[in-house]
Amino acid sequence: MKILIVHNNFPAQYRNIAAALAKEPGFEVVAVGASTARSMPSVRLIKYALPDADVSGTHPFARRFDVECRRAEQVLYSLSSLATSGFKPDLILAHPGWGETLPLRTMFPKARLLIYCEFFYGADGRDIGFDPEFPMPGLDGHIGLQLKNATTLLALEDCEMGISPTKWQQSTFPAHYQGKIDVIHEGVDTARMRPNQQARLLLPNGQHVRPSDEVVTFVARNLEPLRGYHIFMRALPEILRRRPNAQIVIIGRDGVSYGLPPPAGTNWKSIFLDEMRDRLDLSRVHFMGGVSYQTFIAALQVSSAHVYFTYPFVLSWSMLEAMSTGCLVIGSDTSPVREVINSGENGLLVPFFAVNELAGRVVEVLEQPAKFSVLRESARRYVVDNYDAEQVCVPRMRRLIDLRGKAASSPRVFWPARPVSEWRTKSAKRASRNMPAGRQL
């Protein structure tokens, strides 16, 4: 069976399934990606280049689509040479977010197409308008937001099936397409992401910290409001005041991954650091920048309290990885997080904008680590049971795509997400706030 994977940043979300398929005899796996794509054993990787393009003459509403079409053109060239060599895929796995899916159905009309349904942009119940601190887009902004979905909608028409990593992300798509989309997470390497009492983390000042130290961790690809960086920074003065031995470890770059750009000539990291600078003991606040994966793991393994905040947006891998390492995750009470964390059972939730409550929760966890040990154990167990790549997620993906090239015959099950009916209300969570760890009303 011949498998084609198209993703500009390959392997990305297809890493685990690609590795599993490439190991098996009888499968030929080819990937197409941009210059940032990385090779994998037994996977033939074809890279394309995306030349710089001046889209200033394109209507503002269409500029994103213009760039996506240019990317699709480069993918088309790559696929043409691939087809000439005799490779015709039986199954294509692709991400529609950058226009790369546009030529796939035309090039390979007989292949089955599965797309990764990560997020569908919309003005209600998602990231736009969630944070009143930042301006709402005008009418033109809303139109531009709708047009971000153009290539995804075309891909949804072309594909036989889709996957979303969480039930909430699946729910962002139009109802009439959701029947095509199964909920299967790409999975976590729980054997690697595990507790380690011998872990050590080297801080930028040369100091080492270990699990017995008071370490508060915060991780985001880039430090930006969409991932709650501003809320975390505003909670730090109280945390540092009440816990004089606490060390704050912040991992993330200075750019923008998803949210609004900062004012020209600035970055969000500096804006909110400058806002709080006079109230912080900066000798205990450690900005690590972008780090190696091994350093990231070590940071989670020494963490006493891990803060994960997000607007209603794509759930980060890092939260599940933190839970897998046995972190006590203090998360934002937003839909993506609430789907995984049941407050008081496998983590703690606080309202996104509740700076004082966040600080209080972190201090409580640092003061009474034994009280929350059950939550740490439950967090790891939950991820192992529901998100382990090798034992859970890859087998489900294999059943979905059906390696004989036919649709899976088993009933569709939305899993491992908890049903919305089981998501506890904010009032219930507040009522149980003072319950012993691991107990709920």
MINU-708957 format. One record per residue: x, y, z of N, C-alpha, C in turn; residue in three letters. Coordinates in steps of 0.001 Angstrom, whole numbers, plus 500000, padded with zeros to 6 digits. Example, Ala and Ser with C-alpha at 12.3 -4.5 7.8 and 13.67 -1.06 7.14 Angstrom:
REM residues 2
513190494310507800512300495500507800513200496700507800ALA 512850497750507080513670498940507140512900500030507870SER 
//
This chain:
REM residues 441
500845498809500000500000500000500000500876501235500000MET 500492502218499213501264503444499092500554504580499829LYS 501313505223500716500775506301501559501492507598501216ILE 500726508668500987501293509994500779500859510891501924LEU 501823511560502533501535512510503614501969513893503151ILE 501052514840503183501338516205502731501140517155503907VAL 502227517746504351502180518676505496503413519547505417HIS 503218520864505379504350521759505170505423521599506244ASN 505021521194507449505962521055508557506099519590508963ASN 506019518690507985506123517259508254507305516970509201PHE 507110516020510167505966515112510340504815515687511159PRO 505097516666512027504042517362512782503024516378513359ALA 501735516606513098500693515772513709500678514338513172GLN 501372514094512077501389512746511507502616511934511920TYR 503385512432512858504624511748513252504376510305513683ARG 503448510094514576503278508760515154502710507757514159ASN 501717508164513380501152507229512414502146506987511275ILE 502910507996510874503909507812509824504983506830510274ALA 505437506980511513506459506072512028505943504640512083ALA 504695504467512488504114503128512590503981502485511214ALA 503501503223510229503321502669508893504661502378508227LEU 505638503268508450506933503103507788507678501868508282ALA 507381501421509504508069500252510064507560498938509488LYS 506370498946508922505751497699508493506111497357507049GLU 506392496079506777506669495675505396505412495807504543PRO 505608496128503280504473496233502381503913497626502250GLY 504482498574502999504005499953502923505110500858502413PHE 504761501701501482505675502709500974505122504069501372GLU 505889504812502158505427506090502690506269507215502099VAL 505591508157501491506246509331500916505620510569501530VAL 506452511549501855505954512795502438506377513973501566ALA 505513514968501508505805516219500812505669517350501830VAL 506689518183501928506655519273502891507503520444502437GLY 507416521532503175508187522738502862509596522617503432ALA 510331523704503405511736523669503826511894523318505297SER 510858523524506098510943523208507518510659521740507825THR 510230520975506824509922519561507037511189518807507423ALA 511014517781508247512151516984508721511979515532508317ARG 513076514900508043513042513519507570512758512562508717SER 512267511371508343512025510277509279512557508991508658MET 512953508026509488513428506753508939512356506085508079PRO 512792505556506938511941504783506025510821505604505398SER 510926506920505435509958507796504771510713508655503760VAL 510315508564502516510920509408501485510316510802501574ARG 511163511801501774510699513178501946511057514010500728LEU 510051514664500159510245515592499048509921516996499554ILE 510894517886499468510681519249499938510427520182498756LYS 509561521143498989509334522181497987509732523534498570TYR 510020524461497701510374525821498118509215526745497795ALA 508948527666498679507895528655498442508558530000498204LEU 508669530418496963509336531694496668508601532873497315PRO 509354533908497620508738535130498129507789535693497085ASP 506662536177497555505671536714496617505163538065497122ALA 505017538990496216504451540305496529502938540235496283ASP 502177540221497358500716540146497215500070541499497504VAL 500862542551497495500317543874497800499262544300496791SER 499358543782495572498371544126494560497115543278494618GLY 497115542277495488495954541403495648494985542047496643THR 493707541855496430492725542396497376493028541849498763HIS 492954542705499805493278542240501163492520540988501583PRO 491265540862501179490501539674501546491108538404500950PHE 491782538527499826492239537356499075493728537074499233ALA 494435537862500019495897537706500084496304536359500677ARG 495630535927501726495958534622502301495724533529501266ARG 494582533602500573494276532578499579495271532615498424PHE 495729533810498080496757533954497044498003533170497438ASP 498469533361498656499669532656499120499414531146499165VAL 498225530759499596497899529331499648497904528716498251GLU 497440529464497254497462528964495876498898528822495369CYS 499744529744495758501150529646495357501803528416495998ARG 501441528142497229501961526947497894501421525695497196ARG 500131525726496862499532524585496167500245524330494839ALA 500661525376494183501382525225492918502691524470493121GLU 503405524807494208504666524114494488504420522643494835GLN 503350522386495567502993521002495864502656520263494574VAL 501939520926493695501579520321492412502827519907491632LEU 503841520778491586505083520432490894505721519194491525TYR 505738519151492857506329518004493556505553516728493259SER 504222516834493259503401515657493006503521515189491560LEU 503708516119490646503838515744489236505072514889489029SER 506194515281489621507411514477489495507251513145490202SER 506519513143491300506275511904492027505428510944491189LEU 504378511461490564503514510620489735504263510082488528ALA 505137510911487962505928510477486810506815509289487164THR 507260509250488421508111508146488867507324506863489096SER 505999506929488962505164505745489118504470505620490443GLY 504639506595491323504011506524492645502593507080492566PHE 501618506226492837500224506644492907499663506190494247LYS 499379507113495145498994506725496503497608506084496566PRO 497497505129497487496191504571497822495487505444498855ASP 496284506088499699495755506909500789496611508152500932LEU 495952509295501104496650510559501339496227511109502694ILE 497211511465503499496976512164504764497502513584504595LEU 496689514579504899497109515954504639496489516915505641ALA 497120518086505746496594519193506553496153520284505581HIS 494893520743505673494382521691504676494696523157504964PRO 495399523435506055495490524814506528496339525754505716GLY 497159525243504789498071526119504056497871526038502547TRP 496796525400502106496534525315500676497116524093500004GLY 497828523265500757498512522119500144497553521047499633GLU 496318521052500113495365520033499663494700520387498332THR 494853521603497843494124522045496648494344521137495423LEU 495572520671495153495745519856493945495583518348494162PRO 495320517911495376495417516480495668494360515648494950LEU 493112516085494969492054515297494340492225515245492819ARG 492664516349492239492878516369490792494035515456490392THR 495109515496491164496281514682490839496024513190491039MET 495337512856492121495147511445492461493667511179492756PHE 492844511129491711491388511039491911490926509744492564PRO 491730508681492501491308507403493063491794507185494492LYS 492652508050494982493175507900496341492128508317497365ALA 492154507662498515491312508105499620492040509228500344ARG 491308510269500695491899511466501291491386511651502707LEU 492329511711503645492020512015505045492690513326505401LEU 491940514269505954492518515564506322492491515765507829ILE 493458516533508300493573516846509723492767518112509995TYR 491666517971510697490746519083510953491106519723512292CYS 492060520619512233492622521185513464491729522253514077GLU 491190523143513235490430524271513773489690524950512631PHE 488459525372512906487672526116511933487432527503512513PHE 487909528519511815487831529892512326486390530381512369TYR 486088531127513409484765531682513563484776532808514577GLY 483744533637514535483691534823515393483020534562516731ALA 482391533396516904481645533123518126482213531903518844ASP 482428532061520167482810530930520995484223530436520793GLY 485042531223520134486421530829519896487351531956520337ARG 488510532052519725489508533008520200489142534454519914ASP 488450534707518798488129536086518428487087536658519396ILE 487413537822519975486491538476520892486473537906522286GLY 487293536896522557487294536280523888487889537201524941PHE 488942537915524588489682538731525547489338540201525335ASP 488598540813526260488174542211526061489318543209526110PRO 490496542757526527491642543655526597492135544077525212GLU 491767543297524200492286543544522862491135543866521914PHE 491388544691520911490287545192520071489636544093519248PRO 488334544237519070487587543350518190487848543750516736MET 487913542794515830488070543162514423486809543830513888PRO 486980544696512910485826545316512267485194544369511270GLY 484272544896510469483590544058509482484576543419508508LEU 485588544193508094486561543632507168487355542521507835ASP 487615542677509128488322541628509855487513540346509934GLY 486215540463510127485354539285510187485281538589508828HIS 485259539382507774485255538775506438486570538036506200ILE 487673538681506575488972538025506448489051536746507256GLY 488423536754508432488406535561509276487678534422508579LEU 486526534721507980485787533693507248486610533113506108GLN 487357533987505434488122533540504272489316532675504659LEU 489708532694505930490762531782506369490344530326506205LYS 489037530082506146488529528717506041488410528216504603ASN 488783529030503624488496528697502228489095527353501817ALA 490392527164502028491012525918501575490547524736502416THR 490214524980503679489692523899504524488341523432504013THR 487481524365503627486164523993503096486294523191501798LEU 487214523605500936487430522856499703487939521446500007LEU 488812521343500994489340520034501369488257519150501984ALA 487365519749502765486264518977503351485350518416502268LEU 485184519132501185484401518617500067485109517457499375GLU 486427517556499270487197516546498540487441515270499331ASP 487518515378500662488002514247501457486909513214501719CYS 487360511984502006486457510933502465486275510989503970GLU 487291511474504671487230511469506136488199512498506690MET 487953512863507946488828513789508641489015513351510068GLY 490028513900510716490224513671512150490474515000512838ILE 489952515116514052490256516232514944490844515646516218SER 491785516342516837492417515793518033491539515827519274PRO 490576516726519318489680516803520473488250517016519995THR 487314516662520863485903516844520544485578518325520353LYS 486169519180521188485859520607521055486352521142519714TRP 487553520747519289488055521212518000487174520694516865GLN 486695519468516984485767518938515985484489519769515946GLN 484050520251517110482789520992517189482865522362516540SER 484077522874516267484192524185515621483840524123514138THR 483790522929513559483509522797512132482000522834511875PHE 481586523257510683480152523290510369479507521928510626PRO 478294521963511154477623520730511576477508519717510448ALA 477268520188509220477053519249508124478335518562507672HIS 479508518995508187480753518297507890481213517414509048TYR 480645517619510221481149516900511380480972515392511264GLN 480009514937510452479841513505510241481027512853509564GLY 481857513643508903483064513122508260484249513049509217LYS 484140513685510371485313513919511211485258513049512465ILE 486222512165512635486375511395513862487326512116514808ASP 487165511862516091488027512474517101489098511468517499VAL 490306511701517029491452510856517360492660511772517557ILE 493199511768518742494395512561519003495611511860518408HIS 496625512638518057497833512032517477498641511245518490GLU 498441511521519771499032510693520805500271511274521461GLY 500544510777522669501667511218523488502590510026523737VAL 503882510260523665504859509229524003504977509176525523ASP 504095508417526154504047508406527619505240507688528235THR 505921506844527458507120506185527984508250507197528159ALA 508309508162527264509321509209527372508872510327528295ARG 507594510691528195507053511757529045506534511117530332MET 507422510939531295507062510256532530507748510945533705ARG 507259510746534919507913511358536088509343510843536243PRO 510196511679536786511591511306537030512105512089538219ASN 512191511437539360512641512112540570514117512478540531GLN 514851511945539572516272512272539433516513513407538441GLN 515456513971537899515604515008536874516286516254537439ALA 517028516918536579517672518183536916517478519132535737ARG 517230520401536053517086521425535023518089522529535285LEU 518908522821534274519885523901534376519230525210533956LEU 519225526184534863518639527491534592519664528412533925LEU 519212529480533274520154530380532588521212530986533505PRO 520933531088534808521911531664535734522915530643536260ASN 522855529399535742523782528365536173523290527515537326GLY 522154527873537889521583527111539003520856525876538482GLN 520923524787539252520152523586538939518956523498539876HIS 517813523076539332516639522805540171516222521365539945VAL 515528520804540941515126519403540912513696519281541420ARG 513104518087541370511704517947541790511425518368543223PRO 512397518341544085512178518743545480512138520258545660SER 512518521020544639512478522482544708511097522997544322ASP 510820524247544644509565524882544241509770525519542864GLU 509215524867541850509400525320540477508030525478539820VAL 507743526671539346506508526948538612506863527050537133VAL 506206526262536288506526526241534865505390526803534033THR 505776527424532931504833527953531939505461527711530578PHE 504707527093529666505245526722528355504282527154527261VAL 504805527783526237504043528096525014505038528186523873ALA 504598527873522672505513527989521527506028529412521432ARG 505113530376521544505481531782521632504704532410522782ASN 505327533356523445504712533995524604503752535065524113LEU 502461534758524136501460535651523568500164535554524370GLU 499302536569524266498071536576525050497167535374524784PRO 497109534880523547496223533764523247496507532572524152LEU 497753532404524576498127531332525494498257531822526937ARG 497646532957527236497544533400528623498809533939529241GLY 499781534311528427501045534806528969500839536045529833TYR 499970536958529397499750538190530174499114537901531530HIS 498222536919531582497587536557532851498620535950533803ILE 499455535077533278500488534445534096501452535487534659PHE 501894536412533824502839537433534299502230538277535409MET 500943538556535310500296539384536322500075538633537633ARG 500125537316537576499993536520538800501324536348539527ALA 502427536611538838503738536325539421504090537139540665LEU 503801538452540735504203539186541942503681538552543231PRO 502422538131543237501848537532544439502463536166544726GLU 502705535385543668503333534072543860504731534232544453ILE 505519535139543901506880535343544382506904535937545786LEU 505929536806546091505881537406547429505589536355548496ARG 504648535470548209504216534493549208505094533246549254ARG 505854532997548206506743531825548173508156532297547836ARG 508915532720548849510231533334548609511274532400548011PRO 511012531096548011511970530158547418511549529669546030ASN 510413530138545552509908529658544264510761530174543105ALA 510970529302542130511645529660540884510624529557539749GLN 510611530544538875509657530585537769510398530267536468ILE 509959529236535777510591528808534521509593529039533382VAL 509976529897532436509107530254531317509787529831530021ILE 509141528927529293509669528428528025508803528952526887ILE 509418529575525898508670530094524758509466531177524049GLY 509211531303522767509919532303521972509177533643522018ARG 509738534623521314509227535996521380508275536351520238ASP 507973535411519367507159535719518206505673535544518462GLY 504935535329517378503491535125517434503164533847516671VAL 502467532933517313502069531701516650500662531820516078SER 499734532347516853498332532267516470497568533577516645TYR 497866534312517690497017535430518051497362536723517339GLY 496854537822517915497094539139517335498569539507517421LEU 499091540195516419500472540675516498500562541840517478PRO 501713542030518111501895543178519006502111544446518191PRO 502093545602518840502405546838518115503766546736517427PRO 503896547420516310505125547352515513506347547697516359ALA 507400546911516200508645547160516912508696546595518315GLY 507662545848518721507636545293520068507335543801519972THR 507328543154521130506840541784521205506078541622522519ASN 505182540638522553504332540454523727505148540126524976TRP 506222539376524801507046539049525966507501540320526675LYS 508074541256525928508598542477526538507490543378527058SER 506369543444526348505278544324526773504804543964528178ILE 504564542673528418504013542293529721505103542115530777PHE 506317541842530365507425541861531316507662543274531805LEU 507654544237530900507848545638531301506715546110532207ASP 505496545641531948504356546025532782504558545602534232GLU 505173544438534439505296543879535784506704544011536364MET 507635544513535601509045544462535983509319544978537393ARG 508741546111537757509024546722539056508461545925540221ASP 507624544936539947507008544143541016507551542721541068ARG 508580542447540281509104541088540188510536541005540691LEU 510846539906541354512229539562541670512756538783540468ASP 513368539502539546513759538895538283514883537872538433LEU 515527537826539585516534536784539803515894535409539925SER 514562535392540112513851534107540236512894533855539073ARG 512950534706538060512118534523536865513050534216535700VAL 512945533021535162513913532527534187513241532319532825HIS 513560533196531873513067533051530508514039532152529750PHE 513573530981529355514432529984528718514454530121527197MET 513479530860526625513380530941525179512922529615524595GLY 513290529368523339513035528062522741514092527083523225GLY 513688525893523606514626524926524188514550523605523424VAL 515536522752523657515510521408523090514396520604523749SER 513995519536523078512931518702523629513355518082524951TYR 514609517713525078515085517116526325515014518118527474GLN 515355519377527198515244520412528238513790520649528607THR 512919520638527616511481520768527861510986519658528790PHE 511392518424528523510981517304529377511497517505530793ILE 512761517890530921513337518098532253512577519176533019ALA 512172520244532323511415521316532979510105520778533551ALA 509415519939532790508167519360533280508417518404534443LEU 509510517668534373509791516674535418510171517314536755GLN 510686518539536745511014519218538011509897520148538460VAL 508831520256537667507779521232537949506976520877539203SER 506751521879540033505856521735541180504434522150540818SER 504314523129539940503010523604539463503196524065538024ALA 502387523513537126502502523864535706501255524633535294HIS 501441525853534808500320526697534415500121526581532906VAL 498902526194532503498567526141531082497263526907530864TYR 497369528044530187496206528870529885496070529006528372PHE 494834529075527914494602529284526494493219529874526274THR 493105530732525254491791531113524756491095529842524250TYR 489809529911523896489165528777523222489799528578521840PRO 490800527730521804491586527531520599492167526123520635PHE 493054525826519723493661524500519624494364524128520934VAL 494092522932521427494743522454522642496198522109522354LEU 497107522608523181498536522377522959498942520961523345SER 499873520401522584500480519127522974501080519234524367TRP 501660520397524687502422520532525935501577520265527170SER 500266520540527114499451520287528293499333518796528567MET 499074518012527522498989516564527701500340515984528082LEU 501408516523527517502742516044527878503060516370529335GLU 502623517539529794502824517886531204502076516912532114ALA 500842516602531770500075515643532557500740514273532548MET 501295513877531406501951512576531296503181512485532185SER 503872513604532394505045513593533266504663513708534736THR 503374513759535024502925513846536406502860515246536953GLY 502789516248536060502669517635536538501301517870537159CYS 501262518782538124500002519312538607499673520503537700LEU 498758520293536761498420521338535795497337522232536371VAL 497612523533536403496616524538536747496230525204535433ILE 495049524863534938494653525271533600493541526297533605GLY 493382526935532462492289527891532300490974527144532131SER 489927527682532715488603527067532609487983527476531281ASP 488595526992530211488105527220528856487827525865528207THR 486997525866527184486485524610526625487562523603526236SER 488644523983525556489633522968525182490262522273526383PRO 490493523033527462491128522472528651490128521667529460VAL 488911522179529553487860521523530337487525520133529798ARG 487755519928528511487477518625527925488385517541528504GLU 489587517929528925490570516961529405490695516978530924VAL 490702518158531519490914518274532966489586518404533688ILE 489363517496534606488233517590535522488778518143536830ASN 488468519380537130489097520080538244488873519347539562SER 489978519106540268489917518384541526490131516888541378GLY 490224516420540112490458514995539875491805514737539198GLU 492068515424538090493351515217537417494047516539537087ASN 493675517576537780494249518901537613493343519923538272GLY 493664521183538079492875522275538650492555523283537551LEU 491356523847537610490950524871536659490624526166537380LEU 490984527285536763490595528595537273490105529426536092VAL 489196530361536306488738531216535200489909531937534536PRO 489839532097533240490970532616532477491450533967532996PHE 490547534856533333490939536219533700491148536408535202PHE 491048535345535988491121535451537452492580535413537903ALA 493263536549537798494688536622538135494929536238539590VAL 494144536799540503494352536518541924494069535057542257ASN 493050534485541627492738533083541883493848532181541352GLU 494407532528540211495526531754539686496703531800540658LEU 497042532987541118498151533106542068497878532293543323ALA 496643532374543831496297531632545038496398530128544853GLY 495976529643543704496055528205543433497504527739543357ARG 498346528508542673499758528136542567500394528117543954VAL 500117529126544759500676529178546112500209527984546933VAL 498938527638546834498396526499547579499110525210547190GLU 499351525017545904500028523807545432501469523765545937VAL 502137524919545959503507524962546459503561524733547962LEU 502570525247548681502545525099550140502241523675550582GLU 501395522978549845500909521669550285501059520635549163GLN 502277520314548768502461519398547633501839518022547862PRO 501877517518549092501334516182549358499827516129549128ALA 499160517232549377497713517281549218497295516995547776LYS 498164517331546823497805517221545415498495516062544704PHE 499147515184545466499852514069544833498895513151544084SER 497676512995544600496696512137543935496335512706542566VAL 496249514017542457495918514637541173497029514401540155LEU 498277514439540611499393514176539715499314512760539160ARG 499065511818540048498960510420539622497784510226538675GLU 496677510885538984495491510759538134495732511376536759SER 496477512478536727496764513128535449497546512200534535ALA 498591511594535078499383510683534243498543509477533820ARG 497810508923534743496999507746534410495981508073533314ARG 495390509260533381494394509654532386495012509733530992TYR 496215510315530892496865510438529598497314509063529094VAL 497862508235529970498272506892529559497080506103529038VAL 495961506198529728494780505418529355494121505923528078ASP 494203507227527820493412507817526741494208508417525590ASN 495485508741525822496240509459524803497585508818524466TYR 497889507652525008499151507008524692499213506717523187ASP 500282507169522543500374507048521083500412505591520640ALA 501303504815521219501523503448520739500360502516521038GLU 499781502651522226498762501697522660497337502130522345GLN 497117503422522160495745503919522030495516504655520702VAL 496251505717520474495909506620519366496286506063518001CYS 497490505521517866497870504951516572496983503767516194VAL 496683502837517104495742501765516737494379502280516288PRO 493880503325516914492598503878516484492708504498515100ARG 493822505164514855494045505746513526494136504642512480MET 494814503564512822494938502449511886493563501867511550ARG 492729501722512546491392501180512292490573502131511421ARG 490762503414511621489992504384510844490372504339509371LEU 491642504403509098492047504478507692491919503131507005ILE 491874502034507778491703500686507247492743500393506171ASP 493709499651506540494847499446505660494528498665504399LEU 493324498157504267492917497507503017492291498510502052ARG 492206499765502490491693500800501597490195500930501609GLY 489527500334502603488078500445502702487723501180503989LYS 486535501708504029486107502443505213485994501497506392ALA 486362501969507548486224501160508754484762500860509007ALA 484475499620509414483084499213509575482565499360510989SER 483458499607511944483024499718513331482283501026513551SER 481362501066514539480613502300514811481557503436515179PRO 481188504639514798481996505803515139481860506121516621ARG 482997506341517268482996506671518686483853507918518878VAL 483265508944519431484034510150519721484757509927521044PHE 486060509838520975486843509390522125488284509782521874TRP 489090510138522850488903509972524273488240511145524981PRO 487608512053524264487000513212524909485859512803525830ALA 485709513527526935484571513298527819483354514004527237ARG 482161513404527339480947514062526849480742515409527516PRO 480160516326526785479918517662527337479088517579528610VAL 478191516610528681477330516469529857478128516206531122SER 479359515708530965480184515416532139481089516579532518GLU 481108517629531677481945518770532016481278519507533166TRP 481992519660534229481401520294535406481288521788535209ARG 480241522363535760480010523798535640480964524561536528THR 481109525836536233481986526670537062481512526697538513LYS 480196526757538710479684526816540076480009525541540832SER 479916524400540150480250523140540811481716523097541161ALA 482571523610540248484002523606540523484334524508541702LYS 483650525667541779483925526552542903483476525928544209ARG 482354525181544160481849524548545376482813523505545905ALA 483568522865544983484472521795545407485900522278545597SER 486114523589545504487462524111545514488238523734546765ARG 487550523654547883488247523353549132488171521886549518ASN 487666521045548628487626519622548897489035519054548878MET 489318517963549585490626517334549513490940516925548099PRO 492240516876547770492645516504546434492084515140546055ALA 491618515042544815491107513785544317489646513535544642GLY 488985514467545338487578514308545701486767515338544958ARG 485501515045544744484612516020544115483200515866544669GLN 482427516938544497481039516906544952480199516026544029LEU 
//
